[in-house]
Amino acid sequence: MFDFVVKGTAFSSENPKEVKSLKDHLFCISDKGIIAAVISPEEKEYSQIIKEYREQNKFYEYSENQIILPGFIDLHVHAPQWAQIGTAMDIPLNDWLHTYTFPLESKFSDEEFAKTVYSDLVSQLIANGTTTVLYFGTIHRAASRILAEICCDKGQRGLVGKVVMDDKEQNPDYYRDESTAEALAETEAFIQDIQKLAEKAPQGIYPVITPRFIPSCTDDALKGLGELAQKYDVHIQSHCSESDWEHNFVKDRFGKNDAMALNDFGLLTEKSVMAHCGLLADEDMQLFAKKGTAVAHCPISNVYFGNTVTPIAKLLHEYEVETGLGTDISGGFSPSLFDNVKQAVISSRMLEEGVDQNIESEKRGVANSRITLNEAFYLATAGGGESLSLPIGKLDVGYAWDAQIIDLVGKNTFIPRYSKEETLMNLFQKVLYLARPEYIQEVWIQGKKVHEINKRMTEV
C-alpha cells in the first residue's frame, strides 16, 4: 500500500503559533513521495505496519537521538550571488548593487561559470536542510536554465526566475536586457523551457516571472510581465519596499508605494512572493491579503540593507498575509534558515522593545511586535509552503515527504540533555537554537534521499 514507512519523532507546525510533537510516529510514504498516512503508537495497525514493511526492507527507523523536521523552504535566494557571499556587507544597497553585485552577475553569461557556482550552491543549500528554494537567476536565459537543470538533477524543488532589467537609465550598459521586447521574449521562452524540463522532475521545477525590482524595469516591461504571468499562470517574485532608497524611488516615480504600483501591472497574485516588505503601509498589507500575495521575510539581510524591521507579527496576525523566510543570499551572509529563524525572533524583539536609549522605554518600541520561536519555525516551513501555494512544509497527510534528519548525539553535535524528563518541546527549542549543517544527517525531498552526512547523493 505504501512505498516505504519511516518511524521517528518529528515536529511540525499546526498553525503559526503551535508546533505539534509526534513521538515515535509512522510516516507512510506513497510512490509519489507524498505522506499517505501518519500513524501514532496508539493506533491498532501500528505494530502490524512495522512488521510488514520491515519484512519487505521498506522500513526506516530513527533512534531517540535523532529527530525529524520538515525540509526548510527558502523564499528568496539570489543564486549568482553565492559567489560573493559573506563579502561587501557594509555599504548602502544601491552602492552594493553597482559596485559588487551587478559586475558579478554579468559574469553568468559564461555558462561554465554558472554551472560551477550553481552546482555548489544547490548542494550547499540541500546540506543546510533546504528542500525548496525560490531563486533569482540573472538576465541570462541559458544560465538560469542551467540552475533549473541542476535543481532537477540534484532533486531539489526549485522555482527559478530569469531576471528582467531593461531600464537603460537605471542599469549599467554591461548588465541589462538589450531591449524591452527582448526581455519579454526571453522570459516567455524561459517559461516554456522550464515547463518542459519540469516533466522529468517529480519534486517540482517551476518558472518564475522575475522583474528584479521596479527601479530596474520600464513600465512596458512591468506591464508585459504581468500579462505573461496571467497567460501562463506562473509564480511571480520581486523586491518590494526593501529600503529607504528603493521605497522612495518608487514613490517619486509613481506617486505611490511599491505594492500599489506592482498591483497596477498585474504582478500581485496568489502566486506572487515579494521580498523584504519592511516599509509596507497598512493599505499595502491589506492589498497583499486581498490578492493572496506573500512576503519573503529576510531578517539577516534586512539588518544590513533593509533600513527597518519587517513587522511580521502584524503581517501574520492583524492582516493574515502569507509569510515565509528567505536567506537573501548574498544580502544575507548565511545559507542556513536555522540562522534566519533565530534572527527573525531577535529582530522582532528589537522592534517591540526599541533600540534608542534616549527614548523612554514605554515609547521606544512598537507594541505587540515580537514573534515566538514557534512562529519563526512556521515561517521556515509551513508558512513557506503556503506562500508558494504548494503542499509542502508540514509532516502531515497530503504533503510531500520533504524532511531533514537531525542527529542529537554525534562527533560534531552538541545538544545538551541532562534529564530523561526533559519535554520534547524543550528539545525542539534547543535544536532550533543550536543546530548547524553538520547536525543534519539526511535530507529527503519528495520521498527521495538526496543528502547524507559526508556524502552527496545525486541520484534521484
N, C-alpha and C positions, 0 to 999 in steps of 0.2 A: 504493500500500500504506500510506503514511503521509500524514497531513495536511500536515506540514511537517517539515523537518530543520534542526537547529541544529548549527553547528560552533564549537567553542571549547574553552578549557582550563578545567577545573572541579575543584572539591574537594567530597568527600562523605564522611561518616563510614562506615567499615566496621563499627565497633563502638565502645563507649565510649572506647577508648584509641587507636584507629587511624583516621587520615584518609587516604584514597587521593586521589592526584592523577591527573587524566585529561587529559593534554595532547593538544590538537587532536582530541578525540573527536567523534563524531557522535551527537547525541541525536535519535532518530526518534520523533516525537510523533503519537499517534493522533488521530482526530477527536473523541475523548472527553477530550482533554487529558492522556492518560496516556503515559508513556515506554514505547514498544513495543519499542525496541531501543537499545542503546548499542554503538557500533562504533568500535574503535580504528584508528589509521592502518595497522596491520599486517594487518588483515583484508582478504581479497581483494575484497569488494564495496565497500570504502571509496570508491575513486575513482569507481566507476560510480554510486553513490548521489549523490555530489556533483554529477556531470554531469547526471543525470536530474532532480534536484529544482531545480537551478539553472535548467535549461531551462524548468521549469514555474513559475518565480518563487515557489517554495516553499522557498527555502533562505536561512537566516540565518547569516552568518559573522561571528564576533567576532575581533578582532585580538589580537596578542600583548600589547597594552596594556589588555586587558580580561580579567576572569576571571568565572567563573560560580560562584555559591554557591547552595545550596538556599535557598528562602524561609524566613525565621525563623518560629518558632511561639511565640507568647506565651501562656502558660498562666494568666495572672492579670492582668486589667485591670478596674478599676472605671470603667466608661465615663463616668458622670456627673462623676467627679472630675477629668476633663480640664479642667474649668472652673477648678479651683483648683491645677493642677499647679505645683510649684515654690514653694508657699506653706505656711506653718504646719507646718514640719518639725521644730520644736524643742520640742514638748511631748509628754507621755505619750499613749499610744494612746487611752485612754478619754476623756481631755480633748479630744484632737484630733477624735474622732468627734462628741462632743456640742457642741463649740464651733464647729467649722467644717464638718464633713462632713455630718452629718445635716441641718443647715439648707440646705446646698447641694442635697443630693439631693431634699429635699422640693419644690424648685422645678421638678422634672421632671414635675409634674402639668400644667405648661404644655407642650403638645405642640410649639408653635413653638420654644420654647427648646430642647427636646430635639432637634428637627431641626437647629438651628443648631450645637449643641455636638457632636452625634454625627456629623454630616457632616464637620466639620473633623477630628474625632478619627480617623475611619476613613481619611480621605485622608492624614493625617499618619503614621499607622502604616504604611500601604502605602508611602509615600515613605521610610520607615525600613527597608524591606525585609521587613516583617512581613506574611506572606501568610495566616496563620491565627491567630485570636485566640479565647480563652476569656473571654467578657465577663460581668461582673456588671452588670446594669442597676440599676433601682430597684424599689420596691414597685409602681410604676405599670405595669399591663399594656400600656396604649396606647403609652407612651414606650418600653418595652422592645421592643415590636413594631416601632416606628419604627427602632430600632437595627438590628434584623434586616433590615428592608427596605433600609436604607442599605447594609449589607454586601452584600446581594443585588444592588443596583443598581451598586455600585462594583466588584463582582467579588471581594471578599474572602471567604474562608471564615470564617464566624462561628458560634460556639457561644454562644448568648445565654441568660441566665437572668433571669427576673423574681424579684427578691429577696423572701424571706419574712422578716418581722419582726413577730411577733404578740404578743409578751410585753408586757403593759401596764405591768409594773413596770420593765422594762429599757429600753424605747423611749420617746421623747418623744411626747406626745399629737399633735403636729403631723406626725409622721412614723412611722407604723406601720400595719399592717393593722388594719382595723376589728374583725376577729374571726378566730379560727382557721378557722372554716368558710369565711369569705370568702377568706382566704389560700389555702386548698387549692382552692377552686372556681376562683379566678382563675389559679392555677398550672396546673390541668388545662386550662382554656380556652386559656391561653397555649401550652401544649404543642401543642394541636390547631391553633391559629393558625399556629405556626411550621412544623409538619409540612406544612401545606397550602402555605405560602409556599415551602418547600424544593422543591416540584415544579418551580419555574421557576428554580432556582439550581443549575446544573451543578457549581459548585465546592463546594457543600455548605453548607446553613444548618441548624443543629441547635438544638432547645430543650434547656435545661439546668435540672434541679432545683437550686434555689439557696437553701437556708437560709443567711442571712448568716453566722452562727456560732451555736454553742449558746447563748451568753448572750442572743441576740435572740429565741429561739424557745421556745415552750412544748413540753412533752412531746408533747401531742396533735398539734401541727404537725409535729414531727420524725417522729413515727410515721406520720402521713398522707403526708408527703413520701416516706418510704421505700416506702410502698405504691404511690404514683403512679410512682415510679421502676421498680418491678417490673412494674406494669401496662403501662407504655409502653416499657420497655427503653431509657431515655434516659440521657444523661450527668448526672452529679451533681457539684456543686462546693460548697466551703465553705472556711472557715478552720479550721486545726487546730493547737493548741498553738503559737500565734503568739508570745505574750508571757507574761511572768510573771502579769500581771493575768488574761488570758483563761484560761491554763492552771490557775491556782489557783481561779478562779471555777468551772470545770467540776468540779474535784476536790472542792470544797466542796459542790457541788450533787448530784453523783452518787457521790462516793467513788471515782472512777476517772478516768483520763485521757480526753482528747477522743476519741482513736481508738477506745477500747473503748466509750464512750458512743455515738458515731456508728454503730458497728457494731451495737449493740443495736437501733437504729432502722432498720436495713436500708440505711444510707447509705454503706457501704463496699462497692463492687463493682468489676468490671473497668473500668467506665466512670466511676469516681469520680476526681476530681483534688482533692487537698487542699492548700491554700496554706500556705507557711511551714514548719510542722512542725519548728521549731527545738528544741522540748523533748520530742520523742518519746523514750520509753523503748525499750529493746531489744525488749520484748514488743510494743510498738506497731509497730515496724518489721517484726517477724515477722508480725504481723497484716496489715499492708499488703501484704507479699509474698504471703501466702496468698490474700488477696482480689483481688490484681491492682490494688489502688488505687495511684494515682500521687501524687507530690509535685511541687508547683509551687514551685521554689526562686526566691526573690525577693531576691537578695543586696544590692541597694542599699536596698530598703525595710527589710530586716532590720537594717541598721545603725541606722536611725532608730527603728524600732518593735518589732523582734523580740526584743530583750534577749539575743540569743545568735547564734552562727553555726551554721547548719544543717549537720550532719555529712554532707556529700554523698558523700565517698569511702566512708564506712561504709554509707550507703544503697545506693549503686551496687554496691559490690563485696562487702561482707560479707553483705548481706541481699538484694541484687538487686531492689531496689524501683525500679519505673519512675519516672524523674525527668526533668523538663524545667525550663525557665526561665520566669520571669514578670517583667514590669516593675513590677507592682503600682501602676500609676498610680492615685492620686497619692501613695500612701505611698512610692513611688519617684519621684524627680524627673525621670527621663529616659524618653522613649518608645522609646529605642533598645536593642535587645538586644545590639548591639555593646558598649555601655557595661556591660550586665549580664554579658556574657561576661567582660569584664576584671575586674569586681568579684567574680565568682564565684571566679576564680583568687586574687585578692588576699585575700578573706575566708578562703579555705581555708588559705592560708599563715599568716595571723594565728592561726587556730585551732590549727594544728600547732606554731607556734613560741611562741605565747602573747604577752601584751602587758604583763604586770605585771613591771616590772624588779626588784621586791622579792622575787620568787620566783626561785630558782636555775634556770638555763637548762634543765637536764635534767628539771625538774618543771613548767616554766612552761606548756607547751602540751599538746596531745593528739596523740600519735604517729600517723603514717600518715593525716593528715587532708587533706594538700594534694591538689589536683587539677591536672592539666595544662591547657594551652590547648586541646589536642585534646578533652579531656573536656568542657570548658566549651562548645566548639563543638557537640559531640554533644548537650548539653542543649538548646541553642537550635534544633536541627534534628531529627535522628533521634529523640532522646530525647523531644522534644515529640510527635512523631508516634506513638511507641509509647504514650505516656501517654494519648493520645486514642483509641487503637485505630483509627487511620486510616492509609492508605497514603500518607503524606506525610513530608517531611523528609529524603529521600535523592534523589540524582540516579541512579536505578537503575531497571531494568525493573520495571514494575508500579506505580511510584509516579507521583503527579501531577507534571506539569511546572509546579512552583512554583519560580521562580528569581529571583535578583537579579543583575544585571549590574553589576560594579564596574569603574569607569573608573580606571586606574592613572596615566594621563597626561592632565591637563586643566587648565583655568584655575583650578579650585578644588581640585585634587588634589595631595596630597603623599605619595607612596610612594617613598622614596629607593631607587634601584637604581643601583649604580656598577660592577657586574660582570656580564658576559654569562654567567659561570659560576655565578651565584647559583642555588641549588637552588629548585625550585618550592615545597618545604615552607618554606623561609625566607621566600619571598614570601607564602605563605599566612599565616604568623605576623605579618608586617608589616601585612598587610591587616586582620587581626582587631584588632590593637592601634591602628591609625591611621585606619581608615575612619570616615567620617562620612556623614550622609544625602546630602550633595551629591556624594559619590563614587558613589552608586547611580544608574546611568544609566537602567536599565529594571527593571521588576518584572513578572513573569509569574505568573499564577495559573490553574491548570487549563488550560494551553495558550493563555491569552488575555493579551495585553499590556495591563496595567491602569495603568501609570505609565511616563512618560518624563521625564527631567530637564527642568525648566522647562515641563512640560506634564502636566496631569492628564487622563488618558483615562478617561472614564466609560462608554464603550460597551463592552459585554461580549457 
